[in-house]
Amino acid sequence: MQRVRHRYLIAVLAATLAATPAAAQTLYVEAGRLIDGVTNDVRTGQCITVEAERIKAVAPCGATPAGATRIDWSGFTVLPGLIDLHTHLADLGQSADLAAPIEASPAETALVGARNARVTLDAGFTSVRDVGTYRGLTDVTLRNAIERGDVPGPRMWVAGAYITMPKGGGELNGVVPNEQLPSDMRLGVAATPAEAAAKTTFLLDSGADFIKTIATGAVLAIGTEPGAVELSEDYLRAVVKVAHARGKKVTAHAHGAEGIKIAINAGVDSIEHASLADEEALQLAKTRGTWLAMDIYNGTYIDDVGTKEGWPEEYLRKNRETTDAQRVAFRRAVEIGVNIGYATDAGVYPHGLNARQFRNMVKYGMTPMQAIQSATGRAAVEMGRGDIGAIVPGRFADLVAVKADPLADISVLEKIDHVMKGGVIVR
């Protein structure tokens, strides 16, 4: 069995390295239709000049500039590279095997993460906010490898580990007594506000780009309930104080309405899931400008595939109790104008299928343009990034192209034809 596993890891590494894109060059990209990610305009006859990884100019097409290579995407709709605000690249993925995360070494987890990163980039997602891994700091390792060019993948902003109460929704419960879990699987476990502040400092010192807290119970964690509050306002305030003092954002996993309100009042920047949000919670999010990252596709996947594969009945029951409620809350959030970013929880379902959620976002209230902007310009705003998410001068030249019109049929984004990251054509 061990020999088979080693062969698998070698194959993953070989495929990953073979897929590494070539160095960037000066490009002149001719777009058939251009959606810039920040306005509602759809322009034709536009060309994008790319130099040194960045967009230099967007203007009506003319002669190819001296020394540039012309890229003919005149038959395509060109958009900014897509952004997913809730992924788990540096992890094994959800399955019926509760012990899988502990049975995989940190090295194996990192190599699987490299594969996940490659298929995510190939699907047109050129940036992700990776919101936690059981093997703490594996995401930092993967991010750094991508930044060095060792492996191909999206730009990653990582959490390092989950800040969670002992035996809470961020722990690997139900396998061995939690105190016997490897130390790297408990890097963010904290019982008090003081401990949480110390863990926040540790994660930021260790390379985390933002902090992920587990404010309520979870659907996919044994022994916790989505509606149950797990972290107090004082606990969350302690985390927010440390992170904000260092210019870093804090997000809170929170399904239940009470937990959502506690997290918003504590000053978090965004809420993950928000499945059971009530009117008061949604209005509070709107008033405070708190972002919602609502994964309104993967409940369907969990119910279908999880049932077929024999995932724990506790998971399936909690998923049934939250899926439809979350979609109702999403529709209401759209109606009243709450900030919403594109967030899928990829890793619960297979990486590379991130774009499946677009259809649900349109089905439950967004226009196609709103859905696209939630994964481009709006997502960049949520992350506090001024260098991604839009086809405007100065941003990274992260582009995708599709043959069909996503404003007529949003599902075409599930099959991206061309991908560019930082001026390098991925495919």
VEXDO-9615 format. One record per residue (C-alpha): residue number from 1; x, y, z. Coordinates in steps of 0.05 Angstrom, whole numbers, plus 32768, in hexadecimal, padded with zeros to 4 digits. Example, Ala and Ser with C-alpha at 12.3 -4.5 7.8 and 13.67 -1.06 7.14 Angstrom:
BEGIN
   pos      u      v      w
     1   80F6   7FA6   809C
     2   8111   7FEB   808F
END
This chain:
BEGIN
   pos      u      v      w
     1   8000   8000   8000
     2   8038   8030   8012
     3   805B   8021   7FCF
     4   801B   8031   7FAA
     5   8014   8072   7FD0
     6   805B   8086   7FBE
     7   804F   8077   7F74
     8   8010   80A2   7F78
     9   8036   80DD   7F96
    10   806D   80D8   7F62
    11   8039   80D9   7F2B
    12   8017   8116   7F49
    13   805A   813B   7F4E
    14   806E   8129   7F07
    15   802C   8140   7EEA
    16   802E   8180   7F12
    17   8074   8193   7EFC
    18   8065   8182   7EB4
    19   802B   81B3   7EB6
    20   8054   81EE   7ECE
    21   8049   8229   7E9E
    22   807F   824C   7E78
    23   809C   8290   7E8A
    24   8072   82CF   7E7E
    25   807C   82FA   7E40
    26   805E   833A   7E22
    27   801A   8329   7E06
    28   7FE4   834D   7DDE
    29   7FA2   8328   7DEC
    30   7F69   8334   7DBC
    31   7F26   8329   7DDE
    32   7EE5   831C   7DB9
    33   7EBB   8333   7DF4
    34   7ED9   834F   7E34
    35   7EBB   834D   7E79
    36   7EE9   8373   7EA7
    37   7ECF   835B   7EEB
    38   7EC0   839F   7F08
    39   7E8E   83C0   7ED8
    40   7E4F   83A6   7EB7
    41   7E6A   83B7   7E72
    42   7E78   8382   7E3D
    43   7EA9   839F   7E0B
    44   7EBE   8386   7DC7
    45   7EFB   8393   7D9E
    46   7F28   839B   7DDB
    47   7F70   8385   7DE1
    48   7F96   837A   7E22
    49   7FE0   838A   7E25
    50   8005   835F   7E57
    51   804B   836D   7E70
    52   8071   8350   7EAB
    53   8036   8329   7EC7
    54   8009   8366   7EC8
    55   7FD5   8387   7E9C
    56   7FF5   83C5   7E7D
    57   7FBA   83DD   7E53
    58   7F74   83CC   7E3B
    59   7F61   83F0   7DFB
    60   7F42   83E8   7DB7
    61   7F6A   83B6   7D8E
    62   7F9E   83CE   7D5D
    63   7FE1   83B6   7D42
    64   8008   8386   7D6F
    65   803B   83AF   7D98
    66   8084   83A3   7D85
    67   80A0   8366   7DA9
    68   805C   834D   7DC1
    69   803A   830C   7DB0
    70   7FF2   8312   7D99
    71   7FC1   82E1   7DB9
    72   7F82   82D8   7D90
    73   7F48   82CF   7DC0
    74   7F1A   82F6   7D91
    75   7EE9   82BC   7D91
    76   7EE3   82BA   7DDC
    77   7EC6   82E0   7E17
    78   7F01   82F5   7E42
    79   7EF9   82FF   7E8D
    80   7F27   8309   7EC9
    81   7F43   82CA   7EE7
    82   7F0F   82AE   7F17
    83   7F16   82B1   7F63
    84   7EFB   827E   7F95
    85   7EF8   8299   7FDB
    86   7EEE   8256   7FFE
    87   7F1A   821B   7FEA
    88   7F41   81E5   800D
    89   7F7A   81D6   7FDC
    90   7FAC   81BD   8010
    91   7F81   8184   8027
    92   7F6B   813E   8011
    93   7F23   814E   8000
    94   7EE3   8136   8021
    95   7ED3   80EB   8024
    96   7EB2   80B7   804F
    97   7EF5   80A8   8070
    98   7EFA   80D3   80AE
    99   7F41   80BD   80BA
   100   7F5C   80D1   8076
   101   7F7A   8114   808C
   102   7FA1   80F4   80C5
   103   7FB8   80B9   809B
   104   7FD7   80E7   8067
   105   801A   8105   8079
   106   8027   8150   8072
   107   8051   8140   8035
   108   801A   8118   8014
   109   7FE8   814E   8024
   110   8014   8183   8004
   111   801C   8159   7FC4
   112   7FD1   814D   7FBF
   113   7FCA   8198   7FC9
   114   7FF8   81A3   7F8D
   115   7FCA   8179   7F63
   116   7F8D   819F   7F7D
   117   7FAF   81E1   7F6D
   118   7FBE   81CC   7F25
   119   7F76   81B7   7F15
   120   7F5B   81F6   7F36
   121   7F87   8222   7F0B
   122   7F75   81FA   7ECD
   123   7F2B   8207   7EDD
   124   7F37   8252   7ED7
   125   7F3D   8263   7F21
   126   7F7D   828B   7F23
   127   7F75   82A1   7F6C
   128   7F59   8280   7FAA
   129   7F50   828F   7FF3
   130   7F61   824C   8012
   131   7F3B   8249   8054
   132   7F5D   8212   807C
   133   7F7B   81CD   807F
   134   7F7D   8197   80B4
   135   7FC8   8192   80AA
   136   7FDA   81D7   80C3
   137   8007   8203   8097
   138   8006   81D2   805D
   139   7FE2   820A   8038
   140   801B   8239   8046
   141   804C   8207   8027
   142   8020   81FF   7FEA
   143   8017   824A   7FE1
   144   8062   8255   7FE6
   145   8070   821E   7FB3
   146   8040   823E   7F82
   147   805E   8283   7F8D
   148   80A4   8267   7F80
   149   808C   8245   7F40
   150   809B   81FF   7F5A
   151   8054   81E9   7F4A
   152   801C   8209   7F22
   153   7FDF   8222   7F45
   154   7FB4   825F   7F55
   155   7FCB   8299   7F80
   156   7FBC   8282   7FC6
   157   7FAA   82A8   8005
   158   7FAB   8277   803F
   159   7F92   8270   8087
   160   7FC7   8240   80A1
   161   7F97   821B   80CF
   162   7F52   8222   80EF
   163   7F4A   824C   812E
   164   7F19   821F   8153
   165   7F03   820A   8198
   166   7F1A   81C5   81B0
   167   7EEE   818F   818F
   168   7ECC   81C6   8167
   169   7EBA   81CA   811E
   170   7F02   81D4   8109
   171   7F1D   8195   8129
   172   7F24   814F   810B
   173   7EF2   8130   813A
   174   7EDE   80E7   813F
   175   7F1F   80C5   812A
   176   7F4B   80C3   8168
   177   7F45   80EB   81A9
   178   7F54   8132   8193
   179   7F8E   8139   81C4
   180   7FB0   8100   819D
   181   7FAC   8123   815A
   182   7FEF   8139   813C
   183   8004   817E   8153
   184   8000   819B   810D
   185   7FB6   818A   810C
   186   7FA8   81B5   814A
   187   7FD0   81F4   813B
   188   7F92   8220   8141
   189   7F6E   81FE   817B
   190   7F62   8230   81B3
   191   7F35   822D   81F0
   192   7F37   8276   8205
   193   7F3B   82BB   81E6
   194   7F83   82C2   81FD
   195   7F96   827F   81DE
   196   7F72   8293   819E
   197   7F99   82D4   819A
   198   7FDA   82AE   81A3
   199   7FC7   827C   816E
   200   7FB5   82B5   813F
   201   7FFA   82D3   8149
   202   801B   8290   813D
   203   7FF6   8283   80FC
   204   8005   82C9   80E1
   205   804E   82C1   80F5
   206   804E   827E   80D1
   207   8037   829C   808F
   208   7FEA   829D   8091
   209   7FCC   82D4   8066
   210   7F8B   82D9   808E
   211   7F69   82B6   80C8
   212   7F30   8283   80C4
   213   7F07   8279   8103
   214   7ED2   8243   810F
   215   7E9B   826A   8132
   216   7E64   8235   812F
   217   7E5F   81EA   8127
   218   7E6A   81CB   80E2
   219   7E45   819E   80B2
   220   7E83   8174   80A3
   221   7E9D   816A   80E9
   222   7E89   8134   811A
   223   7E68   814A   815A
   224   7E58   8192   8148
   225   7E18   81B3   8131
   226   7E16   81EB   80FD
   227   7DE6   8216   8125
   228   7E0E   8211   8165
   229   7E39   824C   817B
   230   7E80   8236   818A
   231   7EA8   8276   8191
   232   7E94   82B1   81BD
   233   7E97   82F9   81A8
   234   7ED2   8305   81D7
   235   7EF7   82CA   81B8
   236   7EEC   82E4   8171
   237   7EFD   832C   8185
   238   7F40   8313   819F
   239   7F50   82F4   815C
   240   7F37   8331   8134
   241   7F60   8361   815F
   242   7FA1   833C   8152
   243   7F94   8331   8108
   244   7F7B   8377   80F8
   245   7FB6   8396   811D
   246   7FE2   8373   80E9
   247   7FB6   8386   80AE
   248   7F99   8340   80A6
   249   7F51   832C   809C
   250   7F29   82FB   80C5
   251   7EF2   82CE   80AB
   252   7EC2   82A4   80D4
   253   7EA3   8261   80C2
   254   7E5C   826C   80DC
   255   7E1D   8247   80C8
   256   7DEE   825B   8100
   257   7DCC   829F   8104
   258   7DE3   82AD   814B
   259   7E2B   829A   813B
   260   7E29   82C6   80FD
   261   7E12   8303   8125
   262   7E46   82F6   815C
   263   7E7D   82F2   8127
   264   7E67   8332   8104
   265   7E62   8358   8145
   266   7EA8   833F   8156
   267   7EC2   8361   8117
   268   7ED1   8328   80E7
   269   7ED8   833B   809E
   270   7EB0   8302   8080
   271   7E83   82C8   8090
   272   7E8B   8283   8071
   273   7E4C   825B   8061
   274   7E17   8286   8085
   275   7DE7   824C   807A
   276   7DB4   825C   80B0
   277   7DB9   82A8   80AC
   278   7D79   82CA   80C1
   279   7D61   8310   80AC
   280   7D83   8331   80E7
   281   7DC6   8310   80D6
   282   7DC0   8324   808C
   283   7DAE   836C   809D
   284   7DE8   836F   80CE
   285   7E18   8356   8098
   286   7DFE   838B   8069
   287   7E04   83C3   809C
   288   7E4A   83AF   80B1
   289   7E62   83A0   806A
   290   7E74   8359   807E
   291   7E7D   832A   8043
   292   7E59   82E7   803C
   293   7E7B   82AC   801B
   294   7E42   827C   800F
   295   7E50   8238   7FEF
   296   7E0C   822C   7FD1
   297   7E1E   81F3   7FA2
   298   7E42   81BF   7FCC
   299   7E05   81AB   7FF5
   300   7DEB   8188   7FB6
   301   7E2E   8163   7FAE
   302   7E2F   814D   7FF6
   303   7DE9   8132   7FF4
   304   7DF5   810D   7FB2
   305   7E3C   80F3   7FB6
   306   7E3F   80F1   8002
   307   7E02   80C4   8004
   308   7E1E   8096   7FCE
   309   7E63   8091   7FEF
   310   7E49   8087   8036
   311   7E60   80C7   8057
   312   7E4C   80CA   80A1
   313   7E01   80D1   80AA
   314   7E0F   810B   80D9
   315   7E2E   8131   809F
   316   7DF4   8121   8070
   317   7DC0   8135   80A3
   318   7DE0   8178   80B2
   319   7DE9   8185   8068
   320   7D9F   8179   805C
   321   7D8F   81AA   8094
   322   7DB9   81E2   8078
   323   7DB9   81DD   802C
   324   7D75   81F9   801B
   325   7D77   822B   8054
   326   7DB9   8246   803B
   327   7D9D   8251   7FF5
   328   7D62   8277   8012
   329   7D92   82A3   803A
   330   7DBD   82AD   7FFC
   331   7D81   82C6   7FD3
   332   7D6E   82F6   800A
   333   7DB6   830F   8011
   334   7DB7   831E   7FC6
   335   7D74   8343   7FCB
   336   7D8A   8372   8002
   337   7DD0   837E   7FE7
   338   7DFE   8359   8018
   339   7E46   8352   8000
   340   7E4E   830C   7FE2
   341   7E8D   82ED   7FC7
   342   7E95   82AD   7F9F
   343   7EA5   8274   7FCF
   344   7E9C   822A   7FC0
   345   7EBC   8200   7FF8
   346   7EE2   81DA   7FC1
   347   7F01   819E   7FE1
   348   7EBE   8188   7FFC
   349   7EB1   817A   7FB2
   350   7EE9   816F   7F80
   351   7F19   81A7   7F70
   352   7F13   81C0   7F29
   353   7EC7   81C0   7F2C
   354   7EC6   8203   7F50
   355   7E9C   8225   7F19
   356   7E60   81F8   7F25
   357   7E47   8229   7F58
   358   7E3B   8261   7F25
   359   7DF9   8240   7F0F
   360   7DDE   8240   7F56
   361   7DF1   8288   7F62
   362   7DC8   829C   7F25
   363   7D90   826C   7F37
   364   7D8B   828B   7F7D
   365   7D8A   82D4   7F6B
   366   7DC8   82EF   7F4B
   367   7DCD   8308   7F03
   368   7E04   82E6   7EDA
   369   7E2D   8326   7EDE
   370   7E26   8329   7F2A
   371   7E3C   82E0   7F2F
   372   7E79   82EE   7F03
   373   7E8C   832C   7F2B
   374   7E85   8304   7F6C
   375   7EBE   82D9   7F52
   376   7EE8   8311   7F35
   377   7EE6   835B   7F4A
   378   7EB9   8351   7F86
   379   7EE2   8316   7FA0
   380   7F21   8341   7F9B
   381   7F00   8376   7FC5
   382   7EED   8343   7FFA
   383   7F36   832C   7FFD
   384   7F4F   8373   8000
   385   7F77   8368   7FC0
   386   7F81   839E   7F8C
   387   7FAD   8373   7F5F
   388   7F7C   833D   7F47
   389   7F34   8334   7F30
   390   7F2F   8367   7EF8
   391   7F47   8374   7EB1
   392   7F62   83BA   7EBE
   393   7FA9   83D6   7EBA
   394   7FD5   83C5   7EF5
   395   7FB3   8384   7F08
   396   7FD2   8340   7EFE
   397   7FC5   8325   7EB9
   398   7F98   82ED   7ED1
   399   7F67   82DE   7E99
   400   7F37   82A8   7E83
   401   7F13   829F   7E41
   402   7ED4   8279   7E2E
   403   7EB7   826D   7DE9
   404   7E6E   8278   7DFE
   405   7E4E   82B4   7E20
   406   7E4B   82AB   7E6C
   407   7E17   82E2   7E72
   408   7DE8   82B8   7E48
   409   7DFA   8276   7E6A
   410   7E23   827B   7EA9
   411   7E32   8230   7EA8
   412   7E64   823A   7E70
   413   7E96   824F   7EA6
   414   7E98   8205   7EBA
   415   7EC3   81F8   7E7D
   416   7EF7   822F   7E74
   417   7F19   822E   7E31
   418   7F58   8257   7E41
   419   7F7B   826C   7E81
   420   7FB2   829F   7E8C
   421   7FD3   82AE   7ECF
   422   8003   82E8   7ED6
   423   800C   82ED   7E8B
   424   801C   82A3   7E83
   425   7FEC   8279   7E5A
   426   7FDA   823C   7E84
   427   7FAF   821F   7E4C
END
